């Protein structure tokens, strides 16, 4: 009975509710519309295009699963790159046809001034090898950079919201499990306030790093300050435009899903904002005790099964009788329009394995607390008390960032967070001071294709070798740990009051 309770606890319901809303966004292709709209606004200069892909991917993976975001974005990236490639080929062919004589004359002039420059072959052909091979290499590098940025942005974006990725949910569940009286210290709004600035910082640094390593920091070329749009950029723009046209105007179902999605986010933020009374308290006495973030998630998820996907038609009796054709057509149609979501779709797309993995993790944490294993582990770690807390947090972040490359993110968080909590209790530092960096670091799986599904998806397209991912990923891990250490020691301190050892954390040591 106690074990079964862990599989359907509050955190798991929040996760399921959030996933159902994400599935509806996917089902109606709303995420694709958002992605294309942003890319068209940002422009198609190589640096801005990469930034565009990263911003869109990170934003979407805050709300829908990282895997689904990557699976949708990589084909768009692929189409844009292919089109740019084809156009460049067409342009060079045209240039070769029209500008053959010009190049010969120019080269002859050059030869007079600098005999060692380029040789003109007797039949007037220009040897084109070195430049084209250089261009091919550059093209390959741009391809690598553009596809890698998607899986990195998906992992970074997932950290910004509580429902964005598994490890965040593990932290929420473990906090409720290990510290029942924690006053709901980790909720949707507080997590967002802490992790969103961290995500933006990481995204900017990741973009700069990928720019440097794959495209070189040629600002004039990448940013195109004051330069004309090249044929390649026009081609990329046309691909995005064509994709947008395929989607057609926004449908009634998409509009409904968008409203539900915005409503859910508003309900999450306004439930218990901290600085004013939230709606949970205003509507129900002692509301915040039993109305948690999972209530709005499940409420909106239920609405998605009820609201219609097409505009309901209210036809009067007279109009239908006067038009026999219309009545026949209407008789064939079902009386009630189909809902935005049906269970078959949810059942197919819901990652049940992660829901079970979360439940198993909570049961394990509960067992280790009740059996005294947590207390024993914490006791073994008391020598760490002599090390300054920021150093402990940084070292633990590094350990988890390395560990998560080989195991699933959720499993890493499930394994380490209870140990960190007991360690914090024995060293008398705020539990969140080590648990927050640990949770975020569990998402920093940047180095190997097997580390996380988005990496595997990007790898499967065949542009990237394992070595490319490892090389970029090492620096990405360092960027990640640096940003998390910065966040926890600056704005994280006042937000969660990390300098004090809270009274609610004391209870676990007496268990």
N, C-alpha and C positions, 0 to 999 in steps of 0.2 A: 504493500500500500504506500509506504513512504517513498519507495523507489519510483513507483508509477506516477506519483504526484509531480516528480521532477520533470517528467516528459511533457506535461501540459501546464507548466507554471506560467507565471505572468510574462516572463521574458520570451518564452517560446511562442506565446500567443501574439505578442508584439511583432515577432519575427514573421510569423505566418501571415498576419494581417498586412504588414508592410509588403510582403512578397506578392500577395494577391493583387494589391493595388499596382505593383510593378508589372505583374503579368498583364493586367488590363491595358497599361500604357503600351506594352509590347504588342499586344494583340491587335490594337487599332493603329499601329505604326506611328503613334504620336511622337515617339523618340526620334524617328527618322526626320520628321518634319522640323522638329526643334534643331536637330543637328544641321540640316541643310540651310535653314534660315540663318543660323549664326555664322556658318562658313561663308555664305553669300555677303553678309554684312562686313565681316572682317577683311575680306579681300584675299587675293591669291598670290601675293609675293611669297617666295619660298619660306621665309622666316615667319611671316604672318599666317601662312597656310598651316605650318606646323603648330604654331600657337593656337590657331583656330581648332585644329583637330584635338589638341590637348585640353583646351577649355571645355569643348563640347563633351568629350569623353569623360572628363572629371565631373562635370555637372551632372551628366546622366547617371554615372555610376554612384553618385551620392544617393540616388533614389531607386534605381533598378540594379539588378545584379551586375557585378563587374564582368562576368562572363557574357551576359546578353549584350551589354554595351559594346564590348570588344567585337563580338561576333557581328554586330550591326555596322560598326565603324570601319573595320578592316576592308570589307568590300568597297565602301565609298572611297577610302584612301587608294585602294587598288585601281578603281576606275579612273580616278583623277590622275594618278601617276601614268597609267597606260596611255590616256588621252594626250597628256603632255609629251610623252615619248613619241607617239605617232605624229603629232603636229611638228615636233622638232625635226623628225625624219623628212616629212613633206617639205618643210621650209628649206632644209639643207639641200634637198634634191632640186628645188626651184632655183636656189641661189647658185648651185653648181651649173645649172643650165644657162642662166642669164649672166652670171658674173665670171664666166670662164676667162674671157678675154681680159677683163679688168685685172684679175689676179695676176695674169701673165705679165701685163705691162707694169703693174706695181712691183712685182718681184724683180723684173729686169732693172727697174730704177734702183731698187734696194741693192741689187747685186753690184751696181756701179759704185754705190757708196760703201757697201760692206760686203766684200767678196765672200766672206765666210758664212753669210747668213743662210738662205735657203737656195738649193740648187733647182733650176728649172730643167726638167727632162726635155730631151730634144723634141718630142712631139707636143710640147706645150702643156703637159699634164703636171699637176702639182703633187708632190708626194704628201699624202694626207695622214700617214700613219700616226706619228707621235701625238698630234692633237686629238685625233678621234679616240685613240686609246685612253688618253687623259680624260676626255669627256665621258667615255664609257665608265671609267672608274668613278668619276664624280656622280654620274647618274645612279650607279650602284649604291654609292654612299648615301645619296639623298633618299633612295628607296629604303635603305636600311633605317635611316633616321626617322623617316615618316611612319614606318610601320612600328618601330620600337616605341615611338612616343605614345602610341595608342595604348599598348598594354601597361606602360608605366603610369600613364595618366589615369587609367582605370583603377589601378591599385591605390594610387594617391587619393583619387576622388572618393573611393569607398570609405576612407577614414573620417570624412568630414561629418557624417551623420551617424546617429546611433544605430539605425537600421541598414546603413550602407554596406556593411560587411560583417561576417560571422564573429571575429574576435571582439568587436564592440559589444555585441549581444552577450558574449561570454562574460565580459567584464560586468555588465549590468546585472546579469544573473548571479554571478559570484558575489557581488556586493550585497545583493538582497539576501543571498544564502548565508554568507559568513557574518554579515552585520545587519541583523533584522531591523535594528533601530537607527539606521543611518540617515533618517530624515530625507529620503529620496535625493541623495546628494548628486547621483549621476542620473539625470533625466535628459529628455531630448534637447531641451533648450540649453542646459548647462554644458552638455557635451558639444553641441554645435558652437557655442561661444568659445570653447577652448580649442576645438579641433579645426574649425573652418579657417581661422587665420594661419594656422600651421599648414593646412593644405595649400593655401595660396602661396605661401613662402616656398614650400617644396616644389610646387608646380613651376614657379618662375625659375628657381635654381635648376630644376631638371631640364627645362626648356633651354636655358643658357648652356648647360653642359652638353646636351644633344646637338645644339647649334655648333658649339666649338668642335666637338669630336667628329661630326659627320658632314658639316657644311662649311666650316671655317667661319671666322667672324669678319666676313667682308660686308660691312654695313650697307654700302651703296648697292651691292648686288642683291643682298638678302632683303633689305628693307625697301630698296628701290626709291630712295629719296629723290623725288623730282624726275624720275626716269619714266619713259613711256611703258605701257603694258606690252610685253612681248607676246608673240604668237602663242607660246607655250601657256602663258598665264591666261590668255583669252580662252584657250582650249579648256583649261581647268575650270574656268568660270562657266563655260558653256555646258560642261558635264554636270556641274552642280545645278545649273538652271534646268537642264533636261530632266534630271532626277526629280527636281521640285515639281516640274510640270506633270510628271507621271503620277504624282500623289494627288493631283487635282485640288479643288478647293477643300477647305476643312469641312469634314462631315459632321452630322449631328452627333454621332457616337463619339468622335474625337473630342468635340466640344464638351460633351458630358463628362468624359474621362478627365479632361483638363480641369474642369470645375471641381470634380471630386478630389483630384490630386491636390489642387491649391487649398481646398477646404481642409483636407487632412493635415497639411503642413501648418496651416493657421491654427487648427485645433491643438496640434502638438506644442506649438510655441506659446499659446495663450493658456494652456491648462494650468501651469504653475510657474509663471515667469520669474517670481522671486521678488521683483521690486514693487509689483502690485498684486492684488488678489486675483487669482486665475478663475476661469469659469467653473472649475471643479468645486471650488470653495463657495462660489456664489450660488450655484444651483443646489448643492447638497451640503448639509452640515457635516463637518469633518470629511469633506469630499476628497482631499488629497491623500487620505489614508487608504481608500479603497479604489479610487479612480486613478489608474496609472496611465502611462502612455499607450498601453495595449488597448484601452477602451476605445479611443477614437479610431485606432487602426482596424479593430474588428468591426466597428460600426460602419465605417466607410466601405470595408470589404463586403459587408452584407448588402449595403446599398447598391454596389456594383452588380449584384445578382438580381436586383429588383428593377433598377431603372432601365427604360427601353433603349435599344440601340438605334431605332428609327423613330422619326417624328410620329407620335400617335395621331391617327386620323379620326376626327369626330364628324361622322357623316350623318346628317339628318335623314329621317325616313323618306321624306318626299323626294329629295334629290336622288336617292338611290333607286326609288321606284320609277322615276321618270327616265332613267338611263339604264336600259336592260343590260348593255354590255358591261357597264361598270359594276352592276350588282353581281354578275357572274364572276367577274374577276375578284371582287371582294369576298364572295362566298368561298372561293378557293383559298384565299389568304387566311392564316390563323387569326382569331379575333384579337389575341394579345400579341404585340410585337415582341421579338426576341430580346432578351436582356443583354446588357453590355458584356457580361461574362457568363459562361456556363461551366458547370463543374468539370466536364470532360477536358476542357482546355487547361483549367487549373491543375487537375490531376496529372496531366501530361507534362506541364511545365514547372511544377513545384519541385524544388530540390528536397525531396523527403529525407534523403540521406543526411543532409545537414541538420534538419530539424531533429532527427534521432541522435545525431552526434552531439548536438547542444544538450539534449535531455540527458544523455549518458554522462556528459561532462558534469552537469549539475548534480546528478546522483553520486558521482565519484567524489565531488567536492564535499557533499553532505556526509558521505561515509568517512572520508578522511578527517573531517572535523569531529564527528561523533566517536570515532575509534581512538582519537588522540594522536593520530599520525601527524596532523598539521602542527600540533603543539610540539611534538618531538622534533620535527624538522626545523621549526622555528628556533627551538632551543639549541640545535646544532649550529645555528647561524649567529649566535650572540657575538662571537669575535668580530663580526663585521661592524659592530657598534663603534669601533675606533676609527673607521673610515668616514670621511664627510659624506652626507647623504647624496649630494649631486654626483659624486664619483660612483657611488653604488648604483644610482639610477642609470648613469651612462654605460657602465660596464654591463649591467643586466640588459640594457637595450641592444648592445652589440651582440651579446650572447644569443638573444632571441632572434635578431636579424639574421645571424648565421644559421641558427637552428631551423628557422622557418623556410630556408631554401630547400630543405630535404623533406620536411613533413608538411602536412596541410596547415594553413593558417589557424583554423579553428582548433585543431588538435594541439598545436603549439601553445595557444592561449589557455586552453583547458588544462594542459599539463602544468604550466608554469605559474599561472595566477594564484592558485591556492597556496603554493609554496612562498610566493612573494608576500602574500598577505600575512602568513605566519611569521615570516622573517621581519616584516615591518613591526609586528606586535612585539617581537622579542628585542628589537633594536630601539623600539619606542620612536619610530618616525611615522608620519601620516601614511596609511596604507596606499592612498592614491598616488603618493609621491613615487612609488615604484611600480604600481599597477597600471597607471596611465601610460608611462613610456613603454612598459612591457606590451600593453595591448596594441598601441600604435605600431611598435616594431614588428609585431607578428604579421602585419600587412606588407612589410618591406621585402617581398619576395621578388627581387629584380634580376637575380643572377642566372637562374637556370630555367630552361623551358618547362621542366616538370614541377617547378616551384609553385605555380598557381595556374588555373585554367587560362586566363588571358594571355599569359606568356606562351602557353602551348598553342593557342589559336594563331597568334602572330607567327610563331615558329613554323607552323604547318604550311604557311604560304610560300615558304622556301626562299625568301630573300635573305634570311639571317642565318649565320652559323652560330653554333654554341659559343664559340670564342668571342664573337661580337657581343653577345648578350652578357657574358661573364665580364668582359672588359668594361662595358658601360655600367653593368650592374654593381660592380664593386664601388664605383664612385657614387652611384645612386644610393647605395646602402649608407655610405659615409654622410652624404647630404641628409638622408632621412634621420639618422641618429643625431646629427648636429642640430637639425630643426627641432626635433622632439626635446632634446636637452635644453635648447633655448626656450622653447614654449613652456616647459614645466618650471623653469627657473625665473621666468619673467611674468607673463600674464596669467600663468597657471596658479602661481602662489596666492595672490589675493582672491582669485575666483573660487578656489576650493579650500582656502585657508590652510595651506600646506605646511606652514611653519609650526603649527601646534599639533599635539597628539590628541585626537578627538576622544570624547568620553565614550561614544558608541563603539569605538575600536577596542576599548578596554575589556568589554564583556567576553570577547572570544578567549582571552588568556585565562579566564576563570572557568572555562568549560571543563 
